[in-house]
């Protein structure tokens, strides 16, 4: 589609908000051809069909760089148990938590998983998401991990969204491998990763480094294999305790370390040196009633980029709205609204290794959001965010 968006308050996300008001954006063949002031539209774009924005806020399409949107079953009972005093770790050690979702996901077909995910995807899209990362990690067998990744790959056939797939077989140890983490990595995580790579199902590799999951020693063969296969890595790191996972991941050139509430100075320094993004996930922090916030001041001081994501999952962050995650990041973690929006655009793109989106600049994908708002701070200020008026995906209006 060729189109000229006019009369917009444009948050280009260059050098902060990078506001242009009133501004215009020319779109051609799915890409941004030009952006600038309303009174400076070049002659070559003057004849493009116009779409007046009515003074509304125009931002890059939002990018959810950490989600577990594919699963079966529900964990509402665990939510109730936590409110009655059970801890996340107690629930996990009793066979609940991730493992309860594993049982339901193993019993589901690929079609079942796609059908269950589509309403979640609709919520994410309604919140402005145009690119979504989706992890495996609830199958924990070779075939069930592949089933999840196939379901994730199928989502763009049903909805206008781009999906980045992440292999997360090292999410938990299933009951049949309890106490044998190394054997599980060798028997399931590595073979499923190789098969996913051969089938073209995986874009990156993640793992859960925690006392109730895997140690850095357990994960070393997996990260080595990912690098041998040419796949970037990331890590659930320091969510509940400091396992020094962030330093381990950064040493492997990780795109991101996610959660990071308990990351220490060594991890912050390693992330800064490696250019690893800190992905903040306030939904899980909120749901689990955590009290230790990520070291935001240390990240700022060290120059570590901070992304914000929903962590959409059935147990610890049943939340599909990026604007709500942005509000939580500001309220709970003390990010500024500008940092939160950068975290859901520029830095989220970087956390996925994507350089063609996240800003409104010439040459980028024309993934844009037009909001019923007049200033970008409203995206974080309003709980749940302002209404999305129009979404542009790949240069096409998606009203």
N, C-alpha and C positions, 0 to 999 in steps of 0.2 A: 504494500500500500504506500502511495505517495500522499503525504499530508503535511499541513503546516498548522501547528498548534500555536494559538495566539492569545494575548492578554492573560498570561500566567505569571504567578509568582514562582520563579524557578529556583529550586535548591539544587545547584549543579554538583554540590559536595566536593568542590575543588577548594582547597585551603579553608576548610570548615564548611559552613552552609553554602558559601559561594553564591549568594542571592543575586538574582537578576529580576527586577520588577519595574514596569511590566516587561515581560520577555516573550520570546517566541522560539519554537524548535521546529526545524525542518526534518522530516523523516522520509527516507527513500530506500526501497529494497531492504527493509528490516533494520536499517541502521540510522543513527543520527547523522544527518548531513551537515547541519549547522545549528548553533544555539547562540542567542545574543539578545540585545535589547529590541523591543518591539519596533522602535523607530529606525532600526538599522538592518532590516531584512534585505539581504542581497537580491539583486534583480533576478537572478536565476531561480530563486525560490518564490518569488512574488506570485507566480501563477499556480502554485500548488493549491489543491483544495484545502480550505481553511476549516479548522475546528476551534471556535472561540472557547476559551477556558473560563471566561467570566470572572477573572481575578482570583481564581482558585490556586491552591498550592500544587505545584508539579515537582515530584521527586523521582529519583531512580526507582525502578521496581525493587521491592525489598527482597533480601536474600536470607533464607533460613538455613544457616550453615551447620546446624546440629539438630537432627530429628530422628526419631525411631517410629516413623509413621506407619510402618507395616507390622501388624500383629493381629492376633485373634484373642478373644476372651475379654474379661474385665477384671479389674483389681479394686473395685469399690470396697470390698470387704477389708482389704488391707488399710485403706484410708480410714475406715472406722476403727480398726485395731490400733493404728497409730494414735488416734485421738483418745483411745482408752489406755494409752501408756506404753505400747510396744514400740521398740526402736526399729529403724530400718534394718540394722544388723540382726536383731533378734528374729525379725520376720524372715530374712534371707536364710539364716541358719536353720530355721524350722521348715525349710522347703518352700517357703512362699517367695515373694519378690519376683525376680526375673524368672525363676524356675516354674512358677505357676503359669506365667505367660508362655513359657517354652512348651508346656504340655498342651495348651490350647492351640498354639501355632503349629506344632507337629501334626495335630489332628486335622488341620485345615488344608484345603486344596489351594493351589495357586490362585484359582478364580475366586475362592472364598476370601483370600487375603486382599486381592484387588478390590473386591466389592466392599469389604470392611474399611478399606483405606480411603475410598472416594469421598465419603462425607467429611472425613478429617481434612482431606485435600481441599474440599470446597471451603472449609473454614479458613484454611491457610491463605487461599486465594482471595477470599473476602477481606482478609487483613492486609492485602497488598503484596503477598509473596509472588514472585515470578520465577525464582530459582529456589529449589528445595533440595537439601541433602537428605538422603534416606539410608539408614543403616540396616544391616542384617543383625543377627545376634540373639534371636529368639528361637532358632532352630536347633543349633548345637549338635547337628549331625551334618555330614557332608551334603546329603541330598536336601535336607531341610534348609540349610543355609543358602544353597543354590535356588531353592524354591522362593525364598524371600527376595533374593536379588532379582530373580526373573519377574516377580510381582512388581518390584520397584521400577524396573525398566519398562514395564507395561503402562505405568501411570500416565505418561505423556500422550499415549494413544487415546486416553479418555478425557483429559483436561488440558487446557493451554498453560503448560508449566514445563520448565526444564528441571530434570531430576539428576542429581549427582549421587551415584551409588557408592556405599562404603561397606567393605567387608569387616564385620565385627564378630567373627566366630569366637574370639577371645573376650567374650562378654561375661561368661560365668562358666563354671565347671558343672556339667550335668551330673545327675545322681550316679550314673553308671561309671563315672570317672572321679568320684569324690575322693580327695586326697591324692590324686594322681594327675596333677596339672601338666607335668611334662609329657605324660602319655597322651593326654587330650590334645595338646598342641601338635604332637607328632601325628596322631591318628585322625584328627578332625580339622583343626585349624589350618594346618599346612596343606593337606590335600584339597580342602574346599577352596582355599585361596588359589591354588594352581588351576583347579577346574574352572573357577569363576573367571580367572584371567584368560584361559583358553577359550571360554565361551563369550568373552567380551561383556561380562556382567559387572565388572568392578572398576571404579575410578580411583579409589584410595583405600587405605587400610587403617583400622582403628583397633583399640584394645582397651580393656578396663584394668588399670593398674591400681590395686587397692588390697588391703588386708583380707577382705572377703572375696577377692577375685584372683588376680595374677600379679606376681612380682616382676621386677625388671629382668631377673634371671630367667623366669619362665618365658618372657616375651622376646628375649634376644633372638632366638631362631626365627620367630615370626617376622620381626622387623628386618632381619637379614634377608629373608626370602622375599619380602615386599620389595626391597631395594634391588634384588637380583631380577625381579620381574618388571622393574621400572615403574613401580607404583609408589606414590608419596604416602607418608604415614602421618598419623595424628594420634592423640592419646587422651582418654579419660584419665586425668591426673589430679592427685591431691584433692579429691572431693571430700573425703572423710578424715584422712590422716596424711601426713607427709611421707610418702614412700619414695621420694626423690625421682618420681616418674618424669617430671618435667625436664630435669637435666638429662635423663636418659633419652627422652624423645627428642630434645633439642640436639643432642649429639648425633641423632640420625636425621637431622635436617627437617624435623616435623613441621608440617604446615601450621598446626595448632596444638595447643594443650587446652583441654576443656574442663570446666568446673573450677579448678585451681584455687579453691577457698583456703587450702592449707599449704600452698606452695611457699617455700622458704627463700631466703636471699640467693641461695645457690641456683635454685630453679629460675628465679626472675632473671638473674644475670645470664644464665645459659640461654634462656628464651630470647633475651635482647640480642645476644651475640649471634644467634642463629636466624633472627628475623621471624621467630615463631609467634603466631598470634595467640593471645589469651582469649578464649571463647567463654564469656560469662553466661551462666544459665540460672537466672534468678527464679525461674519456675520451680526447679528442684529444691533450691534453697528455701523457698517459701513453703512448699508442700511438706518438706521434712522438718520444718521448724528449726533449721540450723541457725546458729548464732555467730559463727565466724565468717565474715565477709571476705571476698578476695582482696588481696593487697593492691587496691586500685591506685593508691598514691605511689607505691613502689613501681607499678607498671608505668605510670605517667613519668616518673623520674627517670626510669631506665629507657623510656622510649618504646615500650612494648605495646603494639597495637592491640586494642580491645574490641572484639566482636560481641554481638548480643544475639542469642538464638532462643527458640522456644524449648528445646529439649523435649518436644512432644513425645510422650511415652505413656503407657498405661498405668504405671505405678507411682512415679515420683514427679511427673510434670504433665498431667493430662490437660495441656493448654496448647491451642493451635494458633494463637494470635501474636504476631510479632509486635504490633503496637503495645499490647499488654506487657510483653516481655520488656519492651523499652521503658515503659512506665515503671515496672518493677526494678529494672536496673538503675533507674534514677532514684527511686524512693528507697530501695533497700541497700543498694551498693554505692549511692551518691555520685553516679555519673551525671554529667550535664546532659540536657536534651540534645545538644550538638554531638556529644560523644556517643549517645545512644543511637542517633540516626547514622552517624558514621559507622557505628558498630553493626548496623543492619544493612549497610550498603557497601561502602568502600572496604572496610576491614572484613566483613563477611565474605566478600568476593575473594579477598586475599587468603582467608582461611580455607577456601576451597581451591586455591591455585588458579583462579579465574581472573584474567586481565581485561576481558572485553565487556565488563558490566560494573555497575556500582556507582557510576557517575554519569552526569548528563554532559557529555562532550562528544565532539564530532568523531565518528568512527566506531563508537560503542554500539552494542545492541540497543535497539529501540524498545527496551523494557521500561515502562514508566508508569507512575501512579498519579492520578489527579484526585486530590482530596477536597472535601468540603471544609477547607481551612484556609487561613491567610498567612500563617507563619509556621515554619517547621517545628517550632517548640510545641505546637499543639499535638503533634503525634505522640509525644511522651506525657504531656500535661493531662490530656483527657484519658481517664481510666478506660482502657480498651481502644482508645484512639478515635479520631474523627471518622466519619463515614467516607468510604472510598467511592468517589463519584464515577470515575472511569479508570480502567486499567488498559494500558497499551502493551501488548505482548508481541514481540518480534515485528513491531511496526503496525500491528493491527489493533483497532479499537475493540475492546472487550467489555462492553457495557453491562 
